[in-house]
Amino acid sequence: MSDSVEIDYGPLAVLIGVWAGNKGLDVAPEPDGEENNPYYETITFTAIGDVTNAESQVLAAVHYRQIVQRKSNDKVFHDETGYWMWDAKEGIVMHSLTIPRAVSVIAGGVCTDSGNADGITVLEVSAGVDDENWKIIQSPFMQKNAKTKEFRHRIAVGSDILTYSETTTVEIYGKLFEHTDQNELLRQ
Ligand code: HEM
């Protein structure tokens, strides 16, 4: 792994830093329907260098930690970590994440807007249990009782503002539920 300053983080470069926002809205499953949870959060993106796989694939990687708190009681109710990775040769963006429900995702996608025209870079990634390439790993309990079937994440970032929306499709309580999260954050 190298952490030299010459590393090209491509569309991930603009993520690096600390972001905070208090316009979050979570829609989560409940046995009798759904709950809506307004939230605030901090996401810290750290440049960690690049890795070489099989002496041919080079990925520039940015680590992140996301801490999300309910507005109603200030309790942390979502804690997520992972990496965003950029394969410059193939133009592929990858997003790995882990949450302490024993669920992990490796999503793949592309940068759909490089920020050249309007200064906003857009990254879109997805994964699915039936997807050949980009997968979801979950514990036996979660596979049986709260199975994540699909994950989609869109993040749009400019020099000082970051917005995202993500949809996690969960099979739970005998139905398919679109568990959604969105927020707008400012660079700190
Ligand atoms: C800002 C991001 C997120 C927030 C605030 C959030 C919040 C929540 C909340 C409040 C619940 C309901 C828990 C309960 O009823 O006790 C829930 C359920 C769940 N979440 Fe998330 N979540 C987020 C992102 C994710 C992501 C990225 C995944 C997976 C890729 C995920 C997977 C799940 C699953 C599988 C459940 C069902 C478990 C259950 O309701 O018992 N969530 N989430």
Residues whose N, C-alpha, C, O or C-beta is under 5 A from the ligand:
A	BS01	HEM	D26 A28 P29 V68 F77 H78 V103 A146 T148 F151 T168 V170 D181
